[in-house]
């Protein structure tokens, strides 16, 4: 009887239970995701783990039921427990990335499809019209433009906003009638979203054809994209890029976007693969990816990673050569003290 089963929290410190989580996931062909904040499970009468699930931020992750117990409603119990856990900590808009074959399970549990990457993954949320409402909001925040206008878009994290980011936006602005700049909203970067958005606004205040939007929960960074149902790291990058294309196609359709600008990433394998996939997939749907050569200063390529490392090392001379005055003013202000302290405590501030 399903009512006999109890869902309990699994502590990472409890080595025996946590090893059972890893073992069950492996049996069900799922990898342990690197980003997990809370894990729960169901044990049988002999204390063998028979179902598990976790969450990170506003997402549910690493959900598995032992093959011997599938069809007994255990997934329902795990998901219900995780949803209640999320609600209790004030997170009501929830998301699931899962294998395409699992979509029907989540639909019965109150989740709705946002996007699907054929034979790879499906992205769902627990709000029936969540993504649709986001699209309408984007449209409402944009003035109407003529049908023959050149409309472009840029998606950036800007952690922090650099001369490289500014150069990319200025280039797109010069070559377009209107540029939509989407700022990654999730707060997993050293510089919080509110600061990053403000620095972009200040650093582009001289441009009059820019509209800045939050990505909301729909476009996330490579660092937090779930990897538990992918066989290797390259598969993760590829599925993330393909999902980005599917989502961005709907955004582009709504806002009449025809061009997406990106910075060239000669030293990043991740971004290199990502940009190549976008270029190939966009060409199939009438969008063009425009790759801009990275801005250099004194033969040094400007990157947010280098800026973060320089701040960590108290090397403000390097920072000054890589950021606009508006960003520098913030970094040197009292408002930035807690952010700088957090950055200095972060072991690795360079991301590839």
Secondary structure, 3 states (H helix, E strand, C coil): CHHHCCEEECCCCCHHHHHHHHHHHHHCCCCCCCCCCEEEEEECCCCCEEEEEEEECCEEEEEEECHHHCCCCHHHHHHHHHHHHHHHCCCCCCEEEECHHHHHHHHHCCCEEEEEECCCEEEEECCCCHHHHHHHHHHHCCCCCCCCCCEEEEEECCCCCCHHHHHHHHHHHHHCCEEEEEECCCCCCCCCHHHHHHHHHHHCCCCCCEEEEECCCCCCCHHHCCCCCCCCHHHHHHHHHHHHHHHHHHHHHHHCCCEEEEECCCCCHHHHHHHHHHHHHHHHCCCEEEEECCCEECCEECCHHHHHHHHHCCCHHHHHHHCCHHHHHHHCCHHHHHHHHHHHHCCCCCCC
